[in-house]
Structure formats: C-alpha cells, structure tokens
C-alpha cells in the first residue's frame, strides 16, 4: 500500500499537479509568478539544433598492421624446422606498405655431421637462427573471396622484398628477402596471411663462400590499428 | 556461472569493442553529383553502391587514402579521399580532408627511416629516428649494422643535422655526430677479438619529398674511428633509403 502511494507520488504529472496546486494557493508569491511568465515565453516545439564541429582528426586511422607468424624455414644444408616471428607493417598508400619482421628458428645437423658421427660444425648456440628484415610490399592483385553466396571477404595478393640480417652459425649475415603473400581480411581489422619468402645470404662455413637460398612458408594473423 | 559470464563478457568485449564502440562518427553531406562506394580500400575493388548529392554519410574509419563510410540506409563501403573533398559538414562548410603534402613535410616534427648502403666495402643497414627542434636543426639517433666479409659491426650514433633550405623539395643537409662502434670478427677467423671504439663523423646528404608521408634520403659520411691501435681508421659510408615523417 505504502509503495503504491510512493509510486503515485513519483509520477511526474503528480508532481506538476502538486506544484500547480501549491501555486494556485500561494499565487501571490513571486516564485510562482516568475514561473508562469517563463512558461508563457517558451516555444511549444524545441528545435533540436545539433552543432557539431567536423574534425578530420576524429576519424580513426588504421594504417598500421601488427601480428605474429609461424611456419617452416628450410636452411640450406641444415634441415627444415619450425619458425615463429612477429611483424609490423605500415600502409603508405593503398598499394604500398613497409614491413619490419623478426623471427627465430632452430636448425638441424648437416648430413656431413650425421655421417661422420662425432664431427660438429656448430655449437648448440650457433645452431639457432634468428633474423630481422625491413621490406617493401606491393598489393599486386586486390580481390574478393566468395566463401558462400552471401559471404564476401576482401583479399589481396602481394609481392614483397627487402633487406635485413640473419644471425646464424655465430655470425650476422646480410640477407635479401623476396616473396609473395596472400592477405585474407576476416574483418576490417583482422587479417589472415599465407606467405612464402626466400631468404638469400652468403655462408662460408663449409670451406668456400656460397650463396644460399632459404625458403620459408608461413601463416600469420595480424590486426590493423 | 560467474566464470562463464566472465568469458562471455571478455568475448563480447573482444569481438564487439572495435565494432560497436560508443563513438559518434563524423557526418558529412554529399555535395558531388554522386560518390562511389567500393567494397575495399583500393581502386581495384569494385564499386557496389552509389550515394547521391544531398545524402548524409557517416565516416567510420580511414585506411591510407580511403574512408569507410556508412550511408543512411546502412550500406558500408570505402570512398576515396578525392570524392569526399566536396562534402559538407553539419555546419554547412566544406569538409577539409587534408592530404599530407609538401607543406607538412617542411613542418614535420618526427622522422623515422631505413637506409642501406656501403660502409668501407661492407654492407650497412641503418635504422634511425629524428626530431626537429626548429625548421633548420634536428637531432637524430641511429643504429647501424655493418655486415662485412671478415667482420660485422654495430654502430650507435647521435648526430645533429643542419638543413639550410627546409622548404626546398630537394633539401640538402649536413651532419655532425659521435657514437660507438663494436666490431665482431667472423667466427671462421682465428685469433680475432671483439672490440669497441669511439667514433666521430661528418656528412652531407639530401632529402626529397615523394608522396604522402614518404621521403627519399641519401647521404655520405666520413667517420673517424678512435681505435685502440695507434692509427685511427677513417671509413667512408654511402647510404640511401626511405623515411616516413609525422
């Protein structure tokens, strides 16, 4: 009963009624008189003016792409092993982007080491491989993938090449990389990549200096921000 | 279940946060006869919708020169900056979609770049960052890796860069700096030791604005390495590369 009474009191129209009654009783008081004047001057319809300044800076710019990748790296003479890495890209135009990457892998024994039994060319520490590189990519073929009749995803086939350094067998080696990748945009801000890269560096470990081609296959998840 | 609820909340936050933030988007009115909505942020993606003059569009996000917009009937697509230059703001003014231009290059504050080249016969890769104190003077920090046949080195440099003509499209500069060089002879060489020396350098070069935030830079530096041997070494360095500015 009490709660119902409170509810009646809380209804705004009830408040208005009480106020009107109070005013009519005390109509001589200056407060009520002022309120009556104000009510008369207010227009019936309040125009909704929304003045908002346009600021280009308020638009969220998503030119950076960050992510991780994992795959397989084949090191000439030293076997094929898993590799994991991280990448950061900056999209300069709709076609061109710059990318920095860092990755780590292990390598196996060469067939020479295995056959000879005890001869070891490298220590365990030297057998670890890591690289960094900075590359320029170009979105060669922008496209769409039709997963079902009503689900369409944006994709791009890109080519990429760059320079960097590979730390392997105790030394840092100047490395050129080149390859291609396929970017599948699951949403506007989440992308899945498949890529292949050739890392080209010189190695003089087995007597004479030779140029090696080391192929990497990887899959990657990246976020635009 | 509180854990389920927590997971659900986290999931909702992860999935929904970037999409359904409580942000209010910038609105503009189309003033061109029409604008074209592409399915993706590049010219190669097809046009799937056309919005006519007088319609309002919301601008959701931007990638390079492309803006993701939403029309009043809920269609979402990508529009090139050039087509939005003619749109009007809610106050009736022309919306200013500024292109990054040469004028921004001469008033830049930060600059980051990558250079590659030759350091006394070896390959060098340099990553650097710079800050402009005035239009003419900036300070730079750089990290270089020199990859040679017999040794590789790491160089850390701090230098001042003077730019007498900051408004020229091809703008020359000179530089003066100091740093440390750490040399590691290759593992295949015997009886070689790592060493760290102080180094100073002078250099000249130029920068030229290409497009958007992109700058081409080329430079020559002459180093003096104060080696622990009696004789100082004086390697030359030639480099070129690209940088971005903000």
Contacts between the chains, C-beta under 8 A, distances in Angstrom:
chain1	res1	chain2	res2	distance
A	50	B	90	6.7
A	51	B	90	7.2
A	51	B	91	6.6
A	52	B	27	7.6
A	52	B	90	5.3
A	52	B	91	7.8
A	53	B	89	7.8
A	53	B	91	7.4
A	54	B	26	5.9
A	54	B	27	8.0
A	54	B	28	6.9
A	54	B	89	3.6
A	54	B	90	6.8
A	54	B	91	7.3
A	54	B	93	7.4
A	54	B	95	5.6
A	54	B	96	7.8
A	55	B	26	7.0
A	56	B	26	7.7
A	56	B	95	7.6
A	56	B	96	6.3
A	56	B	97	6.0
A	56	B	98	6.4
A	58	B	26	5.5
A	59	B	26	5.8
A	59	B	59	5.3
A	59	B	61	6.7
A	59	B	62	5.0
A	59	B	67	7.0
A	60	B	23	7.9
A	60	B	60	7.5
A	60	B	61	4.5
A	60	B	62	6.7
A	61	B	61	7.3
A	61	B	62	4.6
A	61	B	63	7.5
A	62	B	61	5.6
A	62	B	62	6.9
A	62	B	63	5.2
A	63	B	62	8.0
A	63	B	63	6.3
A	63	B	64	6.1
A	90	B	244	6.8
A	91	B	63	6.4
A	91	B	64	5.2
A	92	B	64	7.0
A	92	B	212	6.1
A	92	B	213	6.9
A	92	B	214	5.8
A	92	B	244	7.3
A	93	B	64	5.3
A	93	B	65	6.6
A	93	B	211	7.2
A	93	B	212	6.4
A	94	B	41	5.8
A	94	B	42	4.0
A	94	B	43	6.8
A	94	B	63	7.6
A	94	B	64	5.0
A	94	B	65	6.1
A	94	B	66	6.1
A	95	B	42	6.9
A	98	B	114	7.9
A	98	B	242	7.6
A	98	B	244	7.7
A	126	B	187	7.4
A	134	B	114	5.0
A	134	B	125	7.7
A	134	B	127	7.6
A	136	B	242	7.9
A	139	B	42	6.6
A	139	B	44	7.9
A	141	B	44	7.5
A	142	B	40	6.2
A	142	B	42	4.8
A	142	B	44	3.7
A	142	B	45	5.7
A	143	B	44	7.5
A	144	B	39	6.5
A	144	B	40	7.5
A	144	B	45	7.3
A	144	B	46	7.8
A	152	B	39	7.1
A	154	B	39	6.6
A	154	B	40	4.1
A	154	B	45	6.7
A	156	B	42	7.8
A	163	B	116	5.5
A	163	B	125	6.0
A	164	B	125	7.0
A	165	B	125	6.5
A	165	B	145	5.5
A	165	B	147	6.1
A	169	B	187	7.0
A	170	B	186	7.7
A	170	B	187	3.6
A	171	B	152	6.5
A	171	B	184	7.9
A	171	B	186	5.1
A	171	B	187	5.6
A	171	B	188	7.9
A	172	B	145	6.5
A	172	B	147	5.7
A	172	B	152	4.5
A	172	B	184	7.9
A	173	B	147	6.4
A	174	B	123	4.3
A	174	B	125	7.6
A	174	B	147	3.8
A	185	B	40	7.7
A	187	B	19	7.9
A	188	B	61	7.0
A	188	B	68	6.8
A	189	B	18	5.5
A	204	B	186	7.9
A	204	B	188	6.0
A	205	B	188	7.1
A	209	B	149	7.9
A	224	B	63	7.2
